[in-house]
């Protein structure tokens, strides 16, 4: 039983050495970023109906059914 406590104490000491302190706080201002939006509302690509089929997935088609 004593050996188990020594192992637990050693593991706890190693864990404390590695994770003993939490990182510093991050302010809310550092987490957000303001970006100016353009007149098109952020949409860069136009809709092309003839190529729209490329972006849809169908399990039946993937399995060859």
Secondary structure, DSSP 4 states (H G I P E B T S, - for coil): -HHHHHHHHHHHHHHHHHHSSPPPP--HHHH-------TTTT--SPP-GGGGGGG---HHHHHT-
